[in-house]
Amino acid sequence: MQDWLPRWEAWAHDRRGAQATDELFAQFQSFVSKARKEDDELVLGVGLVSAFAGGTWSLRQYVLVGEVEVETDADRHVTSLRLVDGLHRADEDAFDVNDGYLADPRAEAFDGWQRLDPLSEQTAGWLRGWREGHWRTPPRWDPIAEPPEPPDDERVQLTLSPALFRRSRESNGVAAFYEKIGQSLSGPGARVPLGFAQLLHPLDADQRAAWLGSTAAPAISADLLRWSP
């Protein structure tokens, strides 16, 4: 007579996990929708340099950043991110000698970051090399997915801590954005951009993928909402 109890407990456990996933996905969709409504860029950052002193964060800055396009599959609760034009280094504008940063690396030049998959082991390896070459005292390395907790000392630390955030478009960025739309609509064989098509027709994940076709940039390999190093 108690055969139903293990099945019910298993169902309840799975349902609690599904509910948490539902809530996280809804928050993510709200975040993305608000960014699109306000015409903000969606930017993925990875490689967080931080320092904690005097009871507050004195430094929090990503090393690698890139604008992304987001596709969401509400039926499967899957997010797909695509870099618009690769990753960009933010370190040279963000850090200075007072932070212990060396503009001229002590080791060989660090290139190839533009083509990195942000959530790959190759990116973690690049950050480890960057850490050794660009700092008088290399930051403490901790390859965690979460934001770092305040440390017990004031030493600079470097974590993976990937995050998606909003950034206001600069005026020249807005001009380039609409210029790119114009270019995509001109010339023989032009296709309507996916965003415009979705204003007229609801498209599911497979239809969106077919519409993008071979012109789409490769998707980032992992789902940001479920990623762990």
Secondary structure, DSSP 8 states (H G I E B T S, - for coil): --THHHHHHHHHHHHHHHHHHHHHHHHHHHHHHHHHHTT-EEEEEEEEEEEEETTEEEEEEEEEEEEEEEEEETTTTEEEEEESS--EE-HHHH--GGGTB-SS-SSS----GGG--TTSHHHHHHHHHHHHHSBSS--EEE--SS-----SS---EEE---EEEEE---HHHHHHHHHHHHHHHSSTT----HHHHHHHS---HHHHHHHHGGGS----SS-TTT---
